Amino acid sequence: MPIALADASFPAFAAKDILAGKSLGEPVCRFVEKTGHYGGTIHFNGRPRDKLFHRVTAYVPQEDQMPKYLTVTEAVEFNGQLKFERPSEVSRAMRRQWLQRRLEVLGLENVKDTYIGDGTSLRGISGGQKRRLSLAKRLASGAQVFFCDEPTSGLSATDAESCIRYMKHTASYYNVLVLVVIHQPRIEVANLFDQLLLMTSNPGRIVYNGRMKDPARA
């Protein structure tokens, strides 16, 4: 394993306009130049960020552009083949079984042969399922740390809670780190997180950083 984590952690970043005029995930993971000014250093496992960072991390966007005529399984397999080199001792059948297990963990096994669709010209999977598919694609790439940009935005209350529950299950099952930027979640959703980093909107000052259950007791 390229990165050792003592325990699976599922933190949330609750804020608005964090860093460079947007949310935390994209500037940290992509390091794209933004219109705002920001500075500092980034360390990973106590060391300055290096080429290993992009191999063990993945950015999960709020709106992931995916071909509508691909099925859920095809989308995950294609992304996995691009990002993950299959060892010679691993057969294609073993690789497919490995990917299918990830779909099961994220609750996508029932729609694995369904087109992704676009909601207009081709009916496909739901919005909540698309958000989970985005995570499944990155999980198939072998990443260990996931930066999720507002995964519940635009979803119904039921889909939003389901999405976060599956993310928490994934973090626990695969012992990976899932960091989520989320705005004003319902209490049922907020209680699913293990850690909370609460920040002000402008400038981005830290208000609280610790276990989610601790401020709930106060």
VEXDREN-2710 file (C-alpha; in Angstrom, 1 decimal):
% VEXDREN-2710
k/r/px/py/pz
1/MET/0.0/0.0/0.0
2/PRO/1.5/3.3/-1.0
3/ILE/0.2/5.2/2.0
4/ALA/-0.4/3.9/5.5
5/LEU/-3.5/5.0/7.3
6/ALA/-4.0/3.9/10.9
7/ASP/-7.8/4.3/10.6
8/ALA/-10.2/5.1/7.9
9/SER/-11.3/8.7/8.3
10/PHE/-14.2/10.5/6.8
11/PRO/-13.8/14.3/7.4
12/ALA/-16.0/17.1/6.1
13/PHE/-14.9/20.7/5.2
14/ALA/-17.9/22.9/5.9
15/ALA/-17.3/26.4/4.5
16/LYS/-18.0/28.7/1.6
17/ASP/-15.4/30.3/-0.7
18/ILE/-12.4/28.4/0.7
19/LEU/-9.1/29.2/-1.0
20/ALA/-8.8/31.0/-4.3
21/GLY/-12.5/31.7/-4.6
22/LYS/-13.8/28.1/-4.7
23/SER/-13.8/25.0/-2.5
24/LEU/-10.9/23.1/-1.1
25/GLY/-10.8/20.0/-3.2
26/GLU/-9.8/21.4/-6.6
27/PRO/-7.0/23.9/-5.7
28/VAL/-5.4/21.3/-3.4
29/CYS/-5.6/18.3/-5.8
30/ARG/-5.2/20.0/-9.2
31/PHE/-3.2/23.0/-8.2
32/VAL/-4.8/25.0/-11.0
33/GLU/-4.0/28.7/-11.0
34/LYS/-7.0/30.7/-9.8
35/THR/-7.8/34.4/-10.0
36/GLY/-7.4/34.8/-6.2
37/HIS/-4.0/35.0/-4.4
38/TYR/-3.0/32.3/-2.0
39/GLY/0.3/30.8/-0.8
40/GLY/1.9/28.4/1.6
41/THR/3.3/24.9/1.4
42/ILE/1.6/21.5/1.1
43/HIS/2.9/18.4/2.9
44/PHE/1.7/14.9/2.5
45/ASN/2.5/12.4/5.2
46/GLY/4.8/14.9/6.7
47/ARG/6.8/15.4/3.5
48/PRO/6.7/18.1/0.8
49/ARG/4.3/17.1/-2.0
50/ASP/6.1/15.1/-4.8
51/LYS/5.2/13.0/-7.8
52/LEU/3.7/10.3/-5.5
53/PHE/0.9/12.7/-4.5
54/HIS/-0.8/12.5/-7.9
55/ARG/-0.6/8.7/-7.8
56/VAL/-2.3/8.2/-4.5
57/THR/-4.9/11.0/-4.6
58/ALA/-7.9/11.6/-6.8
59/TYR/-10.2/14.6/-7.3
60/VAL/-13.9/13.8/-7.5
61/PRO/-15.7/16.8/-9.1
62/GLN/-19.2/18.0/-8.4
63/GLU/-20.2/17.5/-12.0
64/ASP/-18.3/14.7/-13.7
65/GLN/-18.6/14.6/-17.5
66/MET/-19.1/11.1/-18.7
67/PRO/-20.2/9.7/-22.1
68/LYS/-23.9/9.0/-22.0
69/TYR/-23.7/5.8/-24.0
70/LEU/-21.3/4.1/-21.7
71/THR/-22.7/1.7/-19.1
72/VAL/-21.7/2.0/-15.4
73/THR/-19.4/-1.0/-15.7
74/GLU/-17.8/0.3/-18.9
75/ALA/-17.1/3.7/-17.4
76/VAL/-15.3/2.1/-14.3
77/GLU/-13.4/-0.3/-16.4
78/PHE/-12.2/2.3/-18.9
79/ASN/-11.0/4.7/-16.1
80/GLY/-9.3/1.8/-14.3
81/GLN/-7.4/0.8/-17.5
82/LEU/-6.2/4.3/-18.0
83/LYS/-5.0/4.8/-14.5
84/PHE/-4.0/1.4/-13.1
85/GLU/-1.5/-1.0/-14.7
86/ARG/-2.7/-4.6/-14.5
87/PRO/0.1/-6.9/-13.1
88/SER/0.9/-9.8/-15.4
89/GLU/-0.3/-12.3/-12.8
90/VAL/-3.7/-10.8/-12.6
91/SER/-6.0/-12.1/-15.3
92/ARG/-8.7/-10.0/-17.0
93/ALA/-11.4/-12.0/-15.2
94/MET/-9.8/-11.3/-11.8
95/ARG/-9.5/-7.6/-12.8
96/ARG/-13.2/-7.5/-13.7
97/GLN/-14.2/-9.2/-10.4
98/TRP/-12.1/-6.6/-8.6
99/LEU/-13.9/-3.8/-10.3
100/GLN/-17.3/-5.3/-9.8
101/ARG/-16.7/-5.5/-6.0
102/ARG/-16.2/-1.8/-6.0
103/LEU/-19.5/-1.3/-7.7
104/GLU/-21.1/-3.4/-5.0
105/VAL/-19.5/-1.4/-2.2
106/LEU/-20.9/1.8/-3.6
107/GLY/-24.4/0.3/-4.2
108/LEU/-24.2/0.3/-8.0
109/GLU/-24.4/-3.4/-8.7
110/ASN/-28.1/-3.1/-9.7
111/VAL/-27.3/-0.5/-12.4
112/LYS/-24.0/-1.9/-13.6
113/ASP/-25.3/-2.6/-17.1
114/THR/-27.4/0.7/-17.3
115/TYR/-26.4/3.5/-19.6
116/ILE/-25.1/6.6/-17.8
117/GLY/-27.4/8.8/-19.9
118/ASP/-27.8/12.5/-19.9
119/GLY/-31.3/13.1/-18.5
120/THR/-32.7/14.4/-21.7
121/SER/-32.1/12.4/-24.9
122/LEU/-31.1/9.2/-23.1
123/ARG/-32.5/8.0/-19.8
124/GLY/-29.9/6.7/-17.5
125/ILE/-28.9/6.4/-13.9
126/SER/-30.0/9.0/-11.2
127/GLY/-28.0/12.0/-10.0
128/GLY/-27.1/10.3/-6.8
129/GLN/-25.8/7.2/-8.7
130/LYS/-23.7/9.4/-10.9
131/ARG/-22.0/10.9/-7.9
132/ARG/-21.2/7.5/-6.6
133/LEU/-20.0/6.4/-10.0
134/SER/-17.6/9.3/-10.0
135/LEU/-16.1/7.9/-6.8
136/ALA/-16.1/4.4/-8.1
137/LYS/-14.1/5.5/-11.2
138/ARG/-11.4/7.1/-8.9
139/LEU/-11.4/4.1/-6.6
140/ALA/-10.7/1.8/-9.6
141/SER/-7.6/3.9/-10.3
142/GLY/-6.0/2.8/-7.0
143/ALA/-6.1/6.1/-5.2
144/GLN/-6.0/6.2/-1.4
145/VAL/-7.0/9.8/-0.7
146/PHE/-10.1/11.3/-2.3
147/PHE/-11.0/15.0/-2.5
148/CYS/-14.8/15.3/-3.1
149/ASP/-16.2/18.7/-4.2
150/GLU/-19.7/19.2/-2.9
151/PRO/-21.0/15.7/-3.7
152/THR/-24.5/16.4/-2.4
153/SER/-25.2/19.6/-4.2
154/GLY/-28.3/19.4/-6.4
155/LEU/-29.4/16.1/-4.9
156/SER/-32.6/15.4/-3.0
157/ALA/-32.4/14.9/0.8
158/THR/-32.7/11.1/0.3
159/ASP/-30.1/10.9/-2.4
160/ALA/-27.7/13.2/-0.5
161/GLU/-27.8/11.1/2.6
162/SER/-27.5/7.9/0.6
163/CYS/-24.4/9.3/-1.2
164/ILE/-22.6/10.2/2.0
165/ARG/-23.5/6.9/3.6
166/TYR/-21.9/5.0/0.7
167/MET/-18.9/7.2/0.9
168/LYS/-18.5/6.5/4.6
169/HIS/-18.9/2.8/3.9
170/THR/-16.2/3.0/1.2
171/ALA/-13.8/4.8/3.5
172/SER/-14.2/2.1/6.1
173/TYR/-14.2/-0.9/3.8
174/TYR/-11.1/0.0/1.8
175/ASN/-9.4/2.0/4.6
176/VAL/-9.1/5.1/2.4
177/LEU/-9.3/8.8/3.3
178/VAL/-12.3/10.7/1.9
179/LEU/-12.3/14.5/2.3
180/VAL/-15.5/16.2/1.5
181/VAL/-16.4/19.9/0.9
182/ILE/-20.0/20.3/1.9
183/HIS/-22.3/23.3/2.5
184/GLN/-25.0/23.4/5.1
185/PRO/-25.7/19.6/5.4
186/ARG/-28.8/18.3/7.1
187/ILE/-28.1/17.0/10.6
188/GLU/-28.6/13.4/9.5
189/VAL/-25.8/13.9/6.9
190/ALA/-23.5/15.8/9.2
191/ASN/-23.6/13.1/11.8
192/LEU/-22.2/10.6/9.3
193/PHE/-18.8/12.3/9.3
194/ASP/-15.9/11.4/11.6
195/GLN/-14.0/14.7/11.5
196/LEU/-15.0/18.3/10.9
197/LEU/-13.0/21.3/9.7
198/LEU/-15.3/24.3/9.9
199/MET/-14.2/27.5/8.3
200/THR/-15.5/31.0/7.8
201/SER/-16.4/32.2/4.3
202/ASN/-14.1/35.2/3.8
203/PRO/-11.3/35.0/4.7
204/GLY/-11.1/31.3/5.2
205/ARG/-10.3/31.1/9.0
206/ILE/-10.6/27.9/10.9
207/VAL/-13.4/27.9/13.5
208/TYR/-13.2/24.2/14.6
209/ASN/-11.0/21.2/13.7
210/GLY/-11.7/17.9/15.4
211/ARG/-14.1/15.0/15.9
212/MET/-17.6/15.6/14.6
213/LYS/-19.2/14.2/17.8
214/ASP/-17.4/16.6/20.1
215/PRO/-19.1/19.9/19.0
216/ALA/-22.4/18.1/18.9
217/ARG/-22.1/17.5/22.7
218/ALA/-21.4/21.1/23.4
END
